[in-house]
């Protein structure tokens, strides 16, 4: 079953404020697929903040990018599952054993809790990084080649998909098939500014290329009317 255009949209809660998060969640309920909770909000508000967003009727993508030894990541995943998440992620660069441990733990804990397991995705190359950034950390490769390498490792490890730039979607579909989930951050409508994301496309472009989920932050949360901005983006997706 195809999803409604609005359900593709996860709004980034790039704030430490529970009051702002509650305001955005209330204004956007029913207009987007959910909210992305990242390190800034989680560090300030913790699991209680995540639960509050869920209580307001918003699905949550917990974007903490777990990356550690397998046992430590397993513990983090085990603690996250009871929050009733829709999406959770890890860093693919943590390796196969770490990712296999994460997905196995997520499945086991979801069964123990009697809830649906969240999608478990892996981060490949951060969308703020280009060739020179990769070279700076010792990776002598184009971003697309590193993304392909890590996406194949992610799929082989049993995860549901990856977080990637929209510029890599078509290549990853060819590499990993139509059922591999692709979540695309760094999305900016044509009427918005690019900000600090170096590799961006519009929401309509991303959907046309096959993205399953889009993370959109400032174009919605920074708008004078966030609800109107969300509706405008959903309308653009509907006509893509």
Protein Blocks (a to p, Z undefined) as FASTA:
>chain_A
ZZdfklmpccdddbfbfklmmmmmmmmgokagbdcddfklmmmnommlmmmmmmnopacd
ddehpacdfklmmmmmmmmmmnopabdcddfknojklmmmmmmmmmmmmmmnopacdddd
ddfbdfkbcfklmmmnopacdfklmmmmmmmmmmmnopabdcddfklmmmmmmmnojklc
cddehiacfkbcfkjafbdcdfklmmmnopabdcdfklmmmpmblmlmmmmmmmmmmmZZ
